[in-house]
Amino acid sequence: MGAGQSRSSNQLVVPQANQALEQLKYEVAQELGIQIPQDGYYGYMASRDTGAIGGHITRRLVQIAEQAISGGAVR
């Protein structure tokens, strides 16, 4: 699979969010010191690393949603 391709059957409610989620993935990976393959193939990455990226993305999205609900500013 090439970059930006996925086997997932999930569809985004807001299709434009895909680019923002991709950017978030790279930001989180950089913060964790994990190198994402440039060719888009994740088969050689450790499950622990991909799980850490996904977990941190989820935490960040929950934090953003909580701030939006409470009326706080989003960082």
ZADO-953141 format. One line per 2 residues: number of its first residue (from 1); for each residue x, y, z of N, C-alpha, C, CB. Coordinates in pm, whole numbers. Glycine has a CB too. Example, Ala and Ser with C-alpha at 12.3 -4.5 7.8 and 13.67 -1.06 7.14 Angstrom:
<pts>
1) 1319:-569:780:1230:-450:780:1320:-330:780:1131:-447:905 ~ 1285:-225:708:1367:-106:714:1290:3:787:1408:-60:572
</pts>
This chain:
<pts>
1) 83:-119:0:0:0:0:87:124:0:-95:0:121 ~ 49:222:-75:124:345:-82:81:444:25:109:407:-217
3) 149:555:29:118:658:128:-24:708:109:218:775:117 ~ -95:723:218:-230:775:214:-335:671:182:-238:883:115
5) -294:547:159:-390:441:131:-415:362:257:-339:348:18 ~ -533:307:267:-570:233:387:-664:120:351:-634:326:490
7) -657:11:427:-750:-99:408:-876:-77:492:-684:-231:445 ~ -877:24:574:-989:49:664:-1115:82:586:-955:162:760
9) -1227:29:634:-1355:62:571:-1422:179:641:-1447:-61:571 ~ -1356:235:743:-1411:351:812:-1412:471:719:-1329:383:940
11) -1520:548:725:-1529:669:645:-1540:788:739:-1650:663:548 ~ -1464:891:708:-1467:1011:789:-1596:1087:764:-1345:1099:759
13) -1652:1141:871:-1773:1222:859:-1738:1351:785:-1835:1253:999 ~ -1622:1405:813:-1573:1525:746:-1450:1483:665:-1539:1641:850
15) -1466:1460:535:-1353:1410:455:-1229:1498:461:-1397:1396:313 ~ -1245:1627:481:-1132:1718:488:-1048:1693:612:-1180:1862:485
17) -1101:1620:708:-1028:1592:831:-914:1494:808:-1123:1536:937 ~ -914:1423:698:-810:1325:670:-671:1388:673:-835:1260:535
19) -657:1504:610:-527:1571:606:-485:1614:747:-533:1694:512 ~ -578:1662:827:-547:1703:964:-506:1583:1048:-668:1774:1028
21) -572:1469:1029:-535:1348:1104:-398:1297:1062:-640:1239:1083 ~ -367:1305:934:-234:1265:887:-127:1353:950:-225:1271:732
23) -152:1484:953:-57:1578:1013:-40:1546:1161:-104:1723:994 ~ -149:1518:1230:-144:1484:1372:-62:1357:1394:-286:1467:1429
25) -77:1260:1306:-2:1135:1317:148:1162:1311:-43:1036:1203 ~ 192:1245:1217:334:1276:1204:385:1358:1323:359:1351:1074
27) 303:1450:1373:342:1530:1490:362:1440:1612:236:1637:1520 ~ 267:1350:1636:275:1262:1752:396:1169:1738:145:1179:1766
29) 417:1114:1619:531:1025:1598:662:1098:1625:530:969:1454 ~ 671:1222:1580:792:1301:1603:812:1326:1752:785:1433:1527
31) 705:1360:1824:715:1383:1968:762:1258:2041:580:1427:2023 ~ 720:1140:1993:757:1014:2056:892:962:2006:650:910:2031
33) 950:1028:1907:1078:984:1852:1066:861:1764:1174:957:1963 ~ 951:844:1701:926:729:1615:929:775:1469:790:661:1649
35) 1007:705:1388:1018:738:1246:911:664:1168:1158:703:1192 ~ 826:737:1096:723:677:1011:784:655:873:594:768:1004
37) 768:535:818:826:506:685:773:601:578:796:361:645 ~ 864:653:496:825:746:391:743:680:282:948:809:331
39) 760:547:265:686:479:158:543:443:200:759:353:116 ~ 508:470:327:372:444:373:346:302:416:278:480:267
41) 448:214:408:431:74:447:469:59:593:515:-20:357 ~ 372:19:676:394:10:820:431:-131:865:270:56:894
43) 446:-224:771:471:-364:803:599:-389:881:475:-442:680 ~ 695:-300:869:822:-319:939:827:-247:1073:936:-272:852
45) 721:-174:1105:717:-103:1233:670:-197:1342:625:22:1225 ~ 720:-176:1462:677:-256:1576:534:-218:1614:774:-236:1698
47) 457:-318:1652:319:-294:1694:315:-197:1811:250:-426:1733 ~ 414:-205:1897:421:-115:2012:429:31:1967:542:-150:2100
49) 508:57:1862:523:193:1812:394:244:1748:638:201:1713 ~ 334:162:1662:210:207:1597:98:224:1699:168:107:1488
51) 95:137:1799:-4:150:1905:15:275:1988:-1:28:1995 ~ 142:308:2013:172:429:2090:126:553:2015:323:438:2121
53) 149:554:1885:106:668:1803:-47:680:1807:156:653:1655 ~ -116:568:1785:-262:570:1787:-318:610:1922:-316:435:1749
55) -257:561:2028:-303:595:2163:-288:743:2194:-228:514:2265 ~ -174:799:2154:-152:941:2179:-244:1028:2093:-6:977:2152
57) -271:983:1970:-365:1057:1885:-502:1059:1951:-373:994:1744 ~ -545:943:2001:-676:935:2067:-683:1026:2187:-707:790:2109
59) -579:1023:2270:-576:1112:2388:-585:1259:2346:-447:1089:2469 ~ -511:1295:2241:-511:1434:2195:-648:1473:2143:-405:1455:2087
61) -714:1384:2066:-847:1415:2013:-950:1428:2125:-891:1307:1914 ~ -941:1344:2227:-1032:1354:2341:-1009:1486:2414:-1011:1234:2438
63) -882:1522:2431:-850:1648:2498:-908:1768:2420:-697:1663:2514 ~ -894:1765:2289:-946:1873:2205:-1098:1880:2218:-905:1852:2057
65) -1165:1764:2215:-1311:1761:2227:-1356:1812:2364:-1363:1618:2205 ~ -1286:1771:2470:-1323:1818:2604:-1308:1968:2615:-1238:1749:2710
67) -1202:2023:2558:-1182:2167:2562:-1290:2239:2482:-1044:2203:2509 ~ -1329:2183:2368:-1432:2245:2286:-1566:2244:2358:-1445:2172:2152
69) -1597:2135:2427:-1723:2125:2501:-1726:2223:2617:-1744:1983:2552 ~ -1612:2236:2687:-1608:2324:2803:-1591:2470:2765:-1494:2283:2895
71) -1571:2496:2637:-1556:2634:2591:-1415:2686:2602:-1647:2724:2669 ~ -1321:2597:2634:-1182:2639:2646:-1115:2650:2510:-1105:2541:2732
73) -1001:2716:2510:-927:2732:2386:-855:2603:2352:-826:2848:2398 ~ -849:2571:2223:-780:2452:2175:-636:2490:2143:-851:2390:2050
75) -542:2406:2191:-401:2437:2165:-360:2390:2030:-312:2374:2269
</pts>
